[in-house]
Amino acid sequence: MLTSVLPWLLSLAAASSDYVVQGQLTGVAPGTKIYLTQYKDRWLTLDSATVDAAGHCELRGQLPAPILASLKIQGQKVLYQMPLHPGDNLTFTLAPEPKKEFLRFTAQGSVGVEQWQQFQRNIYPQMFGTAQLPAKNRGLRELRALVRHTSDDFLAAYLTKNYLSRQASQQPFVDSMTTVLARRQPNMAETQTLAARTATASLSEKGGDVAPDFTLPTVAGQPFTLSSLRGKYVLVDFWASWCGPCRAENPRLRRLYQQYQGKGLEIVSVSVDADGAKWRKAVSQDQLPWTQVSDLKGWDSPVAQLYGVLAVPTSILISPTGQVLAHNLRGEDLEKRLAKLLP
């Protein structure tokens, strides 16, 4: 009896993870390929379909866990995103948008899809264009409300990790939300990343711990290892070419480096850029003479995660013996600390 029931249970489990995504496209030629993709260190194609003469396509597959999926149309660079859960049955439409190069995208079939579109249309435009937003920003306020409302869903973990955790003003909320997510969605990859970063950031802020060692490529492509600077005070500065506050701080860092390098200070800038050309251009434009490193993995950088970096700029001051002395010293606070350490 058991042997006859087992295949039925296995087929039922597989069916529960099946998804179907059906699309109706206007202004897209029959025969055009549509790709359903996911970014996971690199772009992965989950399924593909061909638009038929009626403008219809259908994509199918199985998922072990929810993801943010992206639709890509052959010959176009624009990606159309939507949350996709195991068992979802979604529909979408793509139609020409007047006076715009991209198509108007609408999806339906799940609460998660509707909430994602609410974020994209109503919340994200209020946040776009500035790396670090003031705490009272309306978009951040509405995003916090959406995350609270969706705390049992993948979307809450995704939005907290990829948007709120990168805002310095939102760290108290992120810490609180991480606790909630760890209770409600403990197996979600986004939740686990948040929990690890929060724990590491907490340790770094206490000071006294040995700074984790790492090796990353420089602008010239040569490997650099942090521990090679033992015997000197080291400021590890996490930044990015697109981060306005980071770039604004660089002239001060350049002046402090010139003043204290001869006395035993080194700076190591770790970029969370994903675009190598933009990173190298920013280094050249800002005339940064100290060590510049990056693995060009953006926020997925293992080193950024190792140091619990939740937003940029983030800095860690390290002693000649490798201990963490301070976290996020900037401006006059950094100047005073260096003057005391290196008179």
Steps between C-alpha positions, in 0.01 A plus 500: 500500500781739594682444172189593303436817701859631482503582123168682543643709786810583295291608200281712728809676644634567150164637387490740796830654385393535135446853370334627183553848355285595202553816301310708246727731301406787271755656268731199520549303179387136486800270532673726756658308787402578860732393781411453867821565695640526850818674616702278735865609475430490125193504277326162483229415248215315669288453187443649157208521260419637155230760445231350277295671228243613758768663718481230763776312683518259792787426738510209743728346757560411862641703787625386841446848649366846402720721280493835323471390137579713196344480154731580211384555143732401218674808362413725795713605797213581738410241767146467635503370858248324722502275808446134413402239758481122469150415377428846356272537199573848368403700195667808356449745218755704310387786277661808344537798735438834322819700445714242684744239374391229743168317517231546763511194726209380712482171690239337718419172666646538850503746789880513476486618138251774587716619792815498287329718240387734778864531605627559146235753400431693819791455741824452306464823296511693829831334589676505164807713433660530846722236660421600859158643576387701804312300762180697430499418128144417399607203290684344794200554724268329253750221442519426873120477509499260203767281660306480826187406307678223307716363784377144438598516132825478305450859385559639850837327527597602145411869546666520841825345374524679166362844583455582869824340623699728268368812668698605808196675647298177491730273701287495819199394293709244307625347827144477631367359174781247481386361836144471366612335177725256683192383687260493205729416206813340651588293192485786250844584358431874534414458868818305567710766326337774708555310823866436420566862405325636807698269729831591334423874508421475869835334569688760295337790681614366839866522401782284630436209264761399246402637160426212258771456240419504129662499159353699210623618160624856461416735212801353321369147558767403753401315820512705819477352851397716794737334747796613287457840669554370856714746695301799371169662583257415221174666408286254301249712309202337326365723223366504143530720194124569511502601869479880528599524870795267434629716218448816708719354776790413268667846499523486881640147488754610241615782728521272806693240302756760394529620859529165678632246251859576596409445866358152447149532351375302203156510338340209318189588301271204431249577226158336488473591133391242247620699196877496466517791256300729729710399800831570324367830364399617849842404641666706226263797528534521879879454481521230766866400551446225761411132450176444305346152490176337387364166387233689301220290648307798630308436820562127460869553572612241759731758657217751548296223661800391711517851646124533541482794260135604478552840336772720354702685602613263776847512652699296751816629668748219575799502734856395403430161665180449300240590764188699412535840670192682373209474262374773264728784604452786253561871473631672812468181709745324271739796500504516880559125536789501253658805665493313831638174359762655271620826662 
